Amino acid sequence: MTGRTHDLAAFTTLTYIIATQPLIQMSLATAFTAIAANMIGGIAPDIDQPTGKIWHKIPAGGIFGKIAHQFTGSHRSISHSLLGMAIFGFLSSKLLNYIHTFLLVDIKIVWIAFMLGVISHLVMDTFTKEGVPWLFPIPIRFGIPPIKAWRVTTGSIVERGFVFPLLLVTNGYLIYHHYEKFLDFIRHYITK
């Protein structure tokens, strides 16, 4: 999937969690930081691609992308697996605990939002022709549906004309169907 589809998928995952789980009290800073972490998590597995969207978001990202590519191997290898997800979880937890010393937000909420983005990325890539090596280093790529010809080609008209709009409609449905809950979520910050 393309970077913008991964961004929207990560946001959709966050929208689903807000719609279906009990509201958690948090500061406005935590809410904004969690949304940003979710967006970063949504593109983080593409750290193994030197031209990935994540490298365009940071200064000198192209240089760091080429260096990281040397350690991660080919695209959709370790960073697109359960092992990679565990590594992202561990490293992001350590980084967030360090950041917590000067950024006063609820780190647990921010970490969960980041990991939701990572998970959404791997799930979305499972629907592509390339599939995902969930059990890396075992070299089997899993895809849905199991027949490769029926899967989505990254950047294709099916992704742009069906998958992306479907994610938009899903967000609209979740917000419409759980309108009062989202209104309570927003009211919490307006009244403070």
N, C-alpha and C positions, 0 to 999 in steps of 0.2 A: 504494500500500500504506500501511497505517497505521504509526505510529511503532513500535509493539511488534513488528510483523512485520519492519520494517527492523532493529530491534535484534537479533532472533533470526536474521535472514539474515546480518547482519554476524558474529555469533558463530559461526554455522554455517560461514561462510567461514574463519574463524580455526581452528575445529575441523578442518576439512578439511586445511588447511595443516599443522597439527601432526600429523595422522594420516598424511599422505602424504609429507612432506618430512623429511630428516634433522634430528634434534634439534639445536638450537643452544644452546650454553651461554650462560646469561644470569642476571643477578641476580634475586632475587625482586621487587625494586623495578621492574626493567625489565619483568618479566612482568605485574605489576599495572598498570603504566603503559600497556603495550601493549594490554591488554584494555580499559582505559578509553578509549584513543585509538581503538580499533576501534569501540567503541560510539558515540563522538562522530562518527567517520567515517560510520557507518551512518545517521546522521540529518543530517549536514552539508549534503548537497545541498538540503535543505528550507530553507536559509538564505533562499531567495527567497520564502518564505511567512511573512508577519508572525505568523501563529498557529502556525507549525511547532513541533514538539516541542523542537527545539534551543533555541529562545528561552525555553522554560519552565525550562530547566536552569541559566540564569545570572541573577544579580540584574539587575533592570531590563531583562530580555530583551525584553519587549513593546515598549519604546521603541526598543531597538536593532533589533528586527525591522522596525519601521515605517521606520526610516532605511535599513536594508539593502534593503528592498523597493523603495525609490525608485531604487536603483542596479542592481538585478538584473532589474527588469521583472516580467513575470508569472510565475506558478508554472510550473515545468518549462520554463524557457528556458535561459539560459546555464549555470546551475549543474547542469543535467541533460544535459550534453553532453561530448564529448571535450575541447573547449576549456575548459569549466568544470573538468573533471577535472585538466587541466594546471595551471590556476590554483590549484586546491586543493592540488595537489602542490607547486607552487612556494612558495605562501604558508605552507603548513604546515611545509615544510622550513626556511624562514627563521625562523618562530616557534619551532620545535623547537631550532634551532641557538642561538637566544637563550636559551631555557629551559635548554639544556644547560649554560650557564655557572653555574647554581646547583642544577640537578637532575641528580644523578649516575646516569643511566641510559643504556643503549645507544640513542641517538637513531635510528639506522638501523632497528632493530627496531620502535621505536615508530612511526616514519614509515610503514613497510611495513604495520603493523597498521591505522593510520589509513586509508591508501589502499585496503586491502582492504575496509574498511567503506564507503568512497565508491563503489568499484566495485560492491559487492553492492547498494547502494541503486539505482544506475542499472540494473543487470540486473533487479532485482525490479520496478522501475517499467516496464520494457519489456514485462512481462506484463500490464499494466493497459490498460484501454480507451483512456486518454489517450495511451499510448505515450511515447517519449522522443525529443527532437530531438538525437540523437547527433551530427549534423553541423552544429549551430548555428554560424552564423546562417542556414544553409539551412533554410527553414521546413517541413521534412519530418519527421514524427514516425514513428519506427519502433516496431513492436510485434510480439510473438510471442504467438500465431500471427498470420499476416498478416491474417486476417479479424477485424476489430474486434469483432464480436458474440461471438466465442468467447473474448475476453480477460476478465480478472478486473476487476470493479468494486471500487474501493477501499472497504474497510470492509464488503463484502458477506458473505453467508453462505458463499460459496465461499472467500473469503480466510480468514475465521474458522474455517470448518469443514473446509477442505481444505489450503490453503496453509500456514497456521500449524502445524497438526498434522503435515503432511509435513516441515516443517523440524525439528520436535521429534523425529520418528522418524529423520530423517537424522542428527541429532546423536547419538541413542541408538545407531544402527547404527555410526556412525564410532567412537564410544567403545568399543562392545562388540567390534567387529571388530579394532580396534587397541588393545585393552585394555593389553597389555604396554607399548606405546609411551607411552600416557598415564600408566601406573604409573611408568615410568622418569622421565617428565617431572616427576611429583609427587615421587618419591623424591629427585630431585636437590635439591629445596628442603628436604625434611624432614631429610636427612642433613647439611645444612650447619650 
